[in-house]
Amino acid sequence: MFKSKEEFIQEFELRIAEMYGRSIEQSHHTEKYMALGEMVREYASLNWKASKEKVAKEEDKQMFYFSMEFLIGRLLTNNLMNLGIYNIVKEGLDELGIDINELEDLESDAGLGNGGLGRLAACFLDSLASLRLPGNGNCIRYQYGLFRQKIDRDGNQVEVPDQWLKLGNVWEVRKPKHAVDIKFGGHVNVSQDAQGHFVFDHVDAEHITAVPYDMPIVGRGTNETNTLRLWSAEASDIIPSNKDFRKYLAEVQEICLNVYPDDSTPEGKILRLKQQYFFVCAGLNAIVRAHLRVYPNLDNLADKVAIQLNDTHPVLAIPELMRILMDEHHYEWMDAWNIVVKVMAYTNHTILQEALEKWPVDYVRQLLPRIYMIIEEINSRFQSKVGREYPGDNDMAYRVAIIRDNQVHMANLAVIGSHSINGVAQIHSEIIKKDLFKDFVKIYPERFNNKTNGITQRRWLYYSNPQLTKLIEDTIGNKFLDNFDHIEDLMKHVDDVKLQQDFLNVKQERKEILAKVILDKTGIEVNPNTIFDVQAKRLHAYKRQLLNALHIIYQYQRLKSDPSYTIEPRTYIFAAKAAPAYVFAKKVIKLINKLSSVINNDPAVNDKLKVVFIPNYSVSIAEVLMNAADVSEQISTAGKEASGTGNMKFMMNGAITLGTLDGANVEIDELVGRENDVIFGLTVDEVTAIKPTYQAREYYEKDMRIKNAIDSLIDGTWIDNKEEFRIIYDELLYRNDEYLLLADFDAYVKAQEKIEEKYRNRSEWAKSCLINIAKSNYFSSDRTIKQYAEDIWHIHSVKI
């Protein structure tokens, strides 16, 4: 492959001619992008091949990360940087009169997820490859992303298809030879063979073919290259005789249409269940086949394969591996079960009951008849175990049952069928042990552990914020680029006045870049000399974007009514998507946009206060947003956010956390010290104590700031239709403010005032920001992955 600018130019010209029969001058910019992408993929493919061969030859154990989401973002810059050829390519393109930034902008964010779960999975893949650990991803090749968010003239979220594949995916390679046959529906005939063993024959099923598309995952500074395998549903050669082919084809295509179809209907629930079985069945069958190409049987599967189940979505992998072992390879139940438990590990990401998946028994039984039989047997055997071991607790077996109240409880299945169960932040892991899974902790205390989330510093600092990276390099040298623990060397320099000013200059440059993006995306002109206060995350009631909005309303009302009231000029920036069927969340988005419309057009305040909602929040938006923020809003109700990873990205780029003691905020606070963040609000224990007697209306009636802000929702201040935000008003007062916004309101106001006070002392502010950056090494996904590798997966680095 090319090793110099001249070789690159020669090969690029040849590639354009071979692919499109054109010269570079005649070719379209999309053709240049496609040709470049293919060249980079092929560059990586030599290491990809060597990595696979080395792992097979050395018989190394591998890990497979099963996740419904991998929000990997754009890969062109990332891969060029990780391969160490970015400058060669940039200089070569410059000589040809091509701006590499224009080609980078042609790449779509891969539509492979929704939010933090997928961004975490993507960071893990980057760290695995960069640490030379053999770890691969397994997911669905969605035709469309979750949705592309637009904001209409009235401030409403509008969902349009996210056509991320309209230029194709230059990073993928279709592998039809590894296709897997998937069965849905039908029924199971049970018989006995000559040896008296039960035989389970799945008949009259509808067949679908799962075809893999593989993408190389390139590490930085290493030749180790792993694989993200995406499965696509295609029509089988076994065509159903009892269904119109066009209907069958439409149902097949629906499986990979997009992530998280609306499950408010029976059809939506069944489709989600189909998706989940589709990708775990395909992934497991491919893993077993690959294993048998090297080893004579599956006896040593757990010694050579680790599978991490990212939340409950892939938990059908547990009964599916049992099916493969017993039905296809004739293992006895206990032998198969011992293998399954040693292979599987489960990460829990939520304590919210509505997010812990439960499937109606009838759906599972009808769609996956053999799988349901296995789940029944797992449940029955486990119930017997609990009855024997806890005879005095009559309700214990009911509480831990997999099948209960005519539903299959996937989290319970995950705990029973895995050898490791981890939370994703210290406080979250304690909550799941003390509350969510407390019965299981009695049964399997050794299985529970914590693995605090992390993010890849390569994407979220080195590549997205080159200005800050250079400043750090100029200050402490470049060791941190290969070993992020060295970022802590910055602590020796945080009192350096020149460094503080240089940091503020870098932050100003990043704010100016973001201001241009905001103008382009929204038409709103913002002042980069104001405090950039950012809340960017999925829109959900427990994340409390509404608390932020109520505070903005309070500030606006006070600026209008009290001439003596002054604030440090502030730009509040929101970015969030709401699930299409989540009416309350969509109303909050509309409210934020209405605040923006009214406040930004009010000359009495708009030099002090502006509100921006950036539409279609994505990885590429986050890469510009995170490093421009002054304030990182992490204000969820204590005990509700498992970890968060946005908080880490903000911290790594020198923003001050304004947050509750929730999720990874707790560990951020411990690391940087209370003088270098702003923590407010009820703690987990205080939330638990206040809940039984909480009356939201008491806060509303006693605090005029709260009353005036809430009343403005229905008095026509923000929109002529006074009923438009009635759902928000009712949620706070008549549904008793489930997430305790009003209880935390006063503390939040004081916390915001403290932010302003800290910000006015520019030297101390810069010092706090630098301390946050220096202490962010703990939140590198490299640290997280090393802990998974050592404690759970038992995989080791591979040298290519």
Buried (B, 14 or more C-beta within 10 A) or exposed (E): BBEEBEEBBEBBBEBBBEEBEBEBEEBEEEBBBBBBBBBBBBBBBEBBEBBBEBBEEEEBBBBBBBBBBBBBBBBBBBBBBBBEBBEBBBBBBEEBEBEBEEBBBBBBBBBBBBBBBBBBBBBBBBBBBBBBBBBBBBBBBBBBBBBBBEBEEEBEBBBEBBEBBEBEBBBBBEBEEBBBBBBBBBEBEEEEEEEEEEEBEBEBBBBBBBBBBBBBBBBBEBBBBBBBBBBBBBBBEEEBEEEEEEEBBEBBBBBBBBBBBEBEEEEBBBBBBBBBBBBBBBBBBBBBEBBEEEBEEBEBBBBBBBBBBBBBBBBBBBBBBBBBBBBEBEBEBEBBBEBBBBBBBBBBBBBEEEEBBBBBBEBBBBBBBBBBBBBBBBBEEBBEBBEEEBEEBEEBBEEBBBBBEEBBBBBBBBBBBBBBBBBBBBBBBBBBBEEBBEBBBBBBEEBBBBBBBBBBBBBBBBBBBEBBBEBBBEBBEEEBBEEBEBBBBBBEBBEBEEBBEBBBEBBBBBBEBBBEBBEEBBEBEBBBEBBBBBBBBBBBBBBBBBBBBBBBBBBBBBBEEEEEEEBBBBBBBBBBBBBBEBEBBBBBBBBBBBBBBBBBEEEEBBEBBBBBBBBBBBBBBBBBBBBBBBBBBBBBBBBBBBBBBBBBBBBBBBBBBBBBBBBBBBBBBEBBEEEBBBBBBBBBEBBEEEEEEBEBEEBBEEBEBBEBBBBBBBEEBBBEEBEBBBBBBEBBBEEBBBBBBBBBBBBBBEBBEBBBEBBEEEEBBBBBBBBBBBBBBBBBBBBBBBBBBEBBBEBEBBEB
